[in-house]
Amino acid sequence: MDISYSYGYSKSFLCETVVTFQGAQDSTCFWYSRMIIIATFGRIKSEFPYELSLNQTFYQTLCNCSTFNTTSVTVQWPLSPISPTASILSSMTITSCINSSLILDATGTSGNGGMKWKSISWNVTFQYEFNKSIQNLVNGACNYSETGIINSLCSLPLSELTHGIYNFSISVVNAFSLKSTSYALVNVTKSLLPSVTILPSTLTISRSTGFELLGIASIPSCSKFVKLAYNWTIQDETTLSYLPIKSNSLNPTIFKLRPNALKSYKSYVVKLTVYASSTSQNYAEAVVSVYPPPFYASIAGGQEQFAVSGELVAVTATISDDVYTLSYSWFCVDISASNFGSSCSGIVFSNSQSNLIQFQNSSSRYNISVKITNGYSTASAYSIFNIVENRVPIVTIAPLFYKYNADTKIVLVGYINASMSCNATWSYTVAFTTNQLALTS
């Protein structure tokens, strides 16, 4: 019996319909072929390994039979399990006022693989020695053992903490028994220092998008009101060098950067220092990780263009990446009817962004393509060149593609290469709309 054909190839369904295992009700399956089923696991509540078997009720109903041969398989550990990354953020120095609290933020911890943490444990030392009462305080305020998920902040009343240095740590073990630990050193003092927090404390963005961070600062309730001063800085997390970048926001509590201000594949530490006086200051830090925007390429002139036989033609690749060292690989294929699929005779490329080439045969068609690599990603583009005799005018438009503000005019320039005088006429179409634009030249 063809179970896959009966159920349908293109439909996704809950795995529990066909197979049985812990978590099948939260997992999605689809038929890859008549003999293969693909499962995307949801939250697996049991530990590895576990058993997976066929849903006998489904097959008995489908085939209208009382018994049939079946088997079960054992799902083993992943070959490359996810490694966890523990994270704990807190103020480096805080003033002990009776109505204040010390906040420990471990919500940036990652790597549980979509499952509950196998274990979450906190440890704390006071003045570099173990203190049972403080450990019990932390265990009670930061208890994630019931849910197995770190989704809230820990708040410790400063009235319960003695002045001194505390070393807090969180250790997590994921379902694959891999462990990670993070530490935070906090100095609880008597001086009236401002409390500083940055939201969010961790942020991952695309280089092509901007971002903003909110700084929250306050003076302990047991102090007199003073005017606070804010100072934002940003540094490379790897080299620790400070960047000459200022916030684009006029609000001193907000750090805002426009798109493309930071480099891809890097992490940055944004630091907010708040001054209550020349001697009373505190700071907090946030980590911003940047990944690259979509990487694309094109060949100037479009995917279909004309060139004059015997004249030099500049073939140039344009790209969206302006940060990394790029490598270019050019290719040419003759797609004329008489030589379809042959290499382009007499055309040689250098591995650079632009090449000057010369086409000899009129009435020919060539497919020129380029592959661009920035060390992390690869993009490719092609253009069809139709070779004509020199009496046929060659027309190009620049820029080929561009983004315009809706309130500004769109300005395009047409270039005509002809051996005799020509008459030029502009025309256009507007995609996805029947509205017309006013055209002037």
Buried (B, 14 or more C-beta within 10 A) or exposed (E): EEBBEEBEEEEEEEBBBBBBBBBBEBBBBBBEEEEEBEBEBBBBEEEBEBEBEBBEEBBEEEEEEEEEEEEEEEBEEEEEBBEBEBBBBBBBBBBBBEEBBBBBBBBBBBBBBEBBBBBBBBBBBBEEEEBEEBBEBBBEBBEBEEEBBBEEBBEBBBEEBEEBBBBBBBBBBBBBEBBBEBEBEBBBBEBBBBBBBBEBBBBEBBBBEBBEBBBEBEBBEEBEEEEBBBEBBBBBEEEEEEBEBEBEBEEBBBBBBEEBBBBBBBBBBBBBBBBBEEEBBBBBBBBBBBEBBEBBBBBBBEEEBBBBBEEEBEBBBBBBBEBBEBEBEBBBBBBBEEBEEEEBEEBEBEEEBEBEBEBEBBEBBBBBBBBBBBEEBEBBBBBBBBBBEBEBBBBBEEEBEEEEEEEEEEEEEEEEBBEEEEEEEEEEEEEEEEEEEEEEE
